[in-house]
Amino acid sequence: MIIIGITGPTGAGKTTALREVERLGGTVIDCDQVYHEMLEHDQGLQNKLEELFGPLRGKDGAIDRKKLGSMVFGDPEKLEQLNAIAQTATVERVRQLLEEYRSKGRTLVAIDAISLLESPLAQLCEATIAVIAPPEVRVARIMAREGISEDYAWSRVRAQKPEEYFRGHCGHVLVNDCASAEEFSVRAKALLQTILQQTTKEV
């Protein structure tokens, strides 16, 4: 089974690249989605968060994400504690999912994680891809996608790690300066096929 890690800043086009993984017959693990599902259903994670931050459950029994967010927002120490717990739980669950997919005979899995490079998951990947795009393009995409103001979109973009960080730490770089999503899909597919050919030869 070939594992590819896909990362990059928000608004760069990771979703389009991940769609090409699926078109090639691969499976995508979205780490954000994994964590949010665990917040809803994982009793152990819920208990650990409440031990640290106090009562957090909503009426449905799941963790109230807004309440948790308001507690850690503006408190670097609490945010660091939350990130450490979230990463440990997510990494453990992703490892379980990888084993499940391996036992089912899956041949290609992509891990989608904005913090991939800072987590142990990077070590599990045969290849890592940074999806990047010019900042002004990312701002326009975030505004269109989320209906937020230009100022807020720029603050989101500036708060993330710079392009150089992703370029410097990933084995492959996928630049999304394309005029259309279709054009970028073609570029993403070509890179993925090249990686799969190289990885298959090495194996």
Secondary structure, DSSP 8 states (H G I E B T S, - for coil): -EEEEEE--TTSSHHHHHHHHHHTT-EEEEHHHHHHHHHHH-HHHHHHHHHHH---B-TTSSB-HHHHHHHHTT-HHHHHHHHHHHHHHHHHHHHHHHHHHHHTT--EEEEE-TTGGGSGGGGG-SEEEEEE--HHHHHHHHHHHH---HHHHHHHHHHS--HHHHHHH-SEEEE---SSHHHHHHHHHHHHHHHHHHHHHH-
